[in-house]
Amino acid sequence: MAKPIAAVTISTGVARRVMSPAAWDLLSRLAEVRANPHDRSLTEDELAGLLSDADVCLSGWGGGRLTAAVLDRAPKLRMVGYAAGSVKPVVTDAMWERGIRITSAAPAIALDVAETTLALIIASVKRIWQCNQITHHGGWTAQTPMGPSREMNGSTIGIVGAGHVGRRVMELLKMFSAKVLLFDPYFTDAQAAQYQATKVELPELMSQSDVVSLHAPITDETHHMINASMLRLMKDGATLINTARGWLVDEAALAAEVQTGRIFACIDVTDPEPPAPDSPLRKLDNVVLTPHIAGCVTNCTRLGELAVEEIRRFLSGEPLLFEVTREMLSICA
């Protein structure tokens, strides 16, 4: 019996980042593999050609959008294993209309983002950034202009969004004696309690938290959800962490608020990326600005391994673990 055909649409450079030897080996045992030979994204015509007789597809960053024109030339395609997070760059109505299923490796990315977020939370509570500046300038004190170095014990951490990353952050916070507040309109009080968190509305979270960490998806409702009025609610000395998307924050309002010196910010994502050379965020001592590194940067192989495992499950007739449906797309990242 002939093997099914698996098309790998990501570039050779992306494949080196996300595909381990074990992932390639498993995919090769499952299917006849036909891969993008270029270190670039494929044109629409090239993508359609690669997918023309494929049964399954491994896609990811730069893997190409599944438009009607592409799918009209891929009549056998039944499933896409996406070796990245949000599937929104790939999916179109044409895919849903043809019943093509897709899974996401977002849960694998979430592990890295959550670990980075936890590091930023602890550093913020302990005032690591400010203490470093004071010590480098000859001082020696745990009392900073934004308040004293504190412990996780007794601190209040606000989590905005209980998706893959937000849930993982709350799991990690269970090891500390911190109070966790959660804002997520799609999470119930009972679900929040499972993560030892208390569900509250966003204004309450913003006003009560020592650290606010953003993990909401890009949707119409979340655009600039953190605006001037929400930022004004934050405690003096509180920290805003954004490892999600710049879309969530009104950056002009954030720049104005941090310029007062009243709050601190750890910003890994901006809108646009990178921020303008003259952005105030680049110049302020009370802003830690990093170049979108919260997720995996060099060792991203568990993304490919998860995507290939989902392809294996599909070809074996087993339930998919991380399928994204059309209904989910409006509320997920």
N, C-alpha and C positions, 0 to 999 in steps of 0.2 A: 504494500500500500504506500502510495506516495506521501511524503511528508507535506504538511501545510507550509505555506510560504510566509515568512516574517520579514517585513520591510522595516529597516532601521533608518529613519529619516533625519536624525540629528547629524550634525557635521562630525568629522573625524576628531576635531578638537574637543567638542562637547562629549563625544563618546569616550575619549580618554579620561575625562573627569568623572563620568557617571557609571561607566561599565567596568567592572572588575573582571579578571580572567574567569572567575567562577560564573559570573553572569553570562559572559560570552559562551562559555562551555555549555551551560544549561540551555541557553537559547538555541545553540547549534544542535543539541540533541533533540530538542522539541520540534524544530522546523528547519527548512532550508532558508538560510539567512541571505538577504540581499540588502546591502548597506549603502548609504550615501558615501561615495568615494571622495567627496570634496571636503575641504576644511572651510566650508561656508554653508549657509542655508541654500536650499534648492529653490530654483525658480518654480512657479506654479506648474509649468509644463514638465519640468524634471520630476517634480513631486508626483504628478499624476502618472508619469511613466514608471516610476519606482513602485507605485502602489497598484499598477494595472492588474496584476494577478495575485496580489497579496491577500492572505486570509486574516492576518493580524499585523499590527504595526507597533513598533516601539518608537515613541516620539519623545520630545522634551524641549529644552530651550532652543528656539530657532528651528524647530522641527517642521514648521509649515502649517498653514491654516487649511482645514478640511472643508473647502468650499464646494458648492454644487458642481462647479466645473471639474474639480479634482475628483470628486466622488463619482461623477458620471463615468469616469474612466477606471474606476476601481470597484467593479460590481461584486467582487467576492469578499471585500473587506467587512469584517464582522466585529472587530474589537481593537481598541487602542490602549496600550499600556504606556502611560505618560510618566516619564522619569524626571518629573519636576513637580512644582506645586500647583498653582492655579491652572486649570485647563482652559480658561477663558481665551488665551491666545490661539487655541487650536479649534475649539468647537464652533460649529455654525448650526443654524436650523436644519440645513441639509443633512447633517450627520444624525440628528435626532429623528428626522423623518424617515431615514433609512434603517433605523433600529440599530445603529452601530453603538456599541457599548464602550465606555471609557473609564479607566481607573486613574487615580492620582497618587503620586509618591509624596504628597504633602505631609503625611504622618512621619515620614523619615526626615524631611526638612525640619519639622516641628521640634525634633529632638535637639538639633543644633541651636535653633533660635531660642528655645526655652533655656538651654544651658547658658547661652550668652546673656539672656535677660536676667537670669538669676544672679550672674556675676555683676551685672550693672545695678541690680537692686541692692545687693550687699554692699557694693562700693559706694552707692549713694547714701545708704543709711549710716555707714561708717565715716562718711565725708572723706573718702580716700583722696578724691581729686583736690579738694581744698587743703587738706592736711599736707599733701605733697607740695603744693605751691608755697604754703607757709614755711615748711621745713627747708625747701630750696632757697628761700629768701632769708634764712638765718633764724627762723622761729622754732619753737618746740612746744606745741600746745595742741590739745584736742578740741579747743574752742575755736570755731571758725566764724567768719562773718555771717554764715548762713545757719549757725547753730552748732551745738556740740556734736562730736562723734557719738553715735548711738549704737544700740544693739538691735538685732532682729527681734529679740524678745521684747514684746510690748509695742512694736511698731505696727502701723496700719498700712497694708499694701492693697491698692486698688487695681483690679484687673478689668480691663474693658474688652470684652469679647471672649467667649468660651469656645472657640474653635479648637483645632488641633493644638495650636501653640498655647493658647490661653489655658486649656485643660492641663497640658503638660507642666506649665509654670505652676499652676495650683497644686499639682501633685508634688512638685519639688518643694513647694513652700510648706508642705505638711511636716517636714522635719524641723521646722522652726516654730517658736511660740509667738508667731505674728498673727495679727488679726487680718483676715483676708475679706475684702469686699469685692463683689462682682456685679458688673452691669452687663447684661445680655438679655434683650427682650425675648429671645427664643429659648432661654433656659428657665426651668422652674425652680422654685424655692427648694424642692426636694433634691433636684439634681445638684444645685449649688451646695447643699448640705453634704452630699457625697464627697465633695472636695474640701470640706471643712471651711466653706466660704458662706458669707451672708449676701444674699441678693438685694441690691438697692438700686435706686434710680441714679442716673448719671450725676446730677447736681450734688446729691449726698456723697457719692463716691469722691467727686472732685474736692469737696470741702473738707472731708474727714481724713483723707489718705496722706500719709507721709511720702509715699511713692505711688505714682499713677503709671501703670504700664499698659500700653495700647496693643491690642491683638485682634481688632475688628477687621472684617474684609472690606474690599472695595465694592460698595453698592451706592445707589442714589441716596439712601438714607444716611450713609456714613460720611459723605463728603463734608469736610470741615466740621465734623461733629465736635471737635475740640476747637472752639472759637474764642473770641475775646471774653465773652461772658463766662464761659466755662473756666478759662484760665484765671480770671479774676477771683474765682471761688477757691483756688488752691491756697493752702496754708503758706505763710511766710516760711521760706526754707525748704518747702517741698520740692520733689523732683518729678519731672515728666520724662518717661522713657518711651520712645517710639522705635520699635523693631518690626513694625507691621508695614505700613505704607504711608508715604507723605500725604496722600490723598485725604487722610483722616484729620489733618491739622491745618488750620489757617496759619500759614507760616508768617505772614505779616503781623498777625496778632501775637503769635509766639515771640517773634523778634522784639516787638514792642514790650511785651511783658518781661522777658528775660533782661532787657536793657535797663529795667528798673533795679535789677539786682535782687529782686524779691524771691525768685524761684530759680531752680537749677534745671537743666535739660540734658538728657542723653539721647542724641538723635542719630539713628543709623540709616534712616530713609528720609528722603526729601522729595519735594515736588516743585520743579523738575529735579532730576538727578543728572549730573551733579548740581548743587546749588550754584547760583551765579557767583563769579569771583568776588563781587563786592557785597555778597550777602552778609548781614550782621551776624548770622550764626557762625560764620568763619572766624570772627574776630573777638568773641566774647569769652572771658575767662570762666563764666558760669554755664558754658555749653560744651559738652563733649560731643564732637561730630566725627562719625566714622563712615567709611565709604561702602555701606550696604554689605557688611560682613557678618551679620548676626547668624545667617544660615551657613551651610557648608561653603567653603571657598576652594580648597584644594582636594580634600578627600571626600568626594560626593558619591562614592561607589554604592552606598546602601540605597541610593535612589534607583540606580539601574537594577540592583538585585531585587528590590521590591517590585519594579515594573515587570521584570522577567518572571518573577513568581506569580504575579497576577495573570500573565499570559499562560503560564503553565496551568494555573487553576482553570482558566477559560477553556483551554484545549482539552483538559481532562474532564470537563463537565462539572467541576467543583464550584461552590459559591465564591464569588469575588469578594474580597475583604474591604476594598476601598473604592467601590464604584461611585462615580458622580453621575447623578441623574439630572434630567432637564429641570425637574422641580427644585432640586437642591441649588442650582446654579445662581439663583437670585439672592441667596443668603450666605453663600460660602465665598471664600477668597478666590 
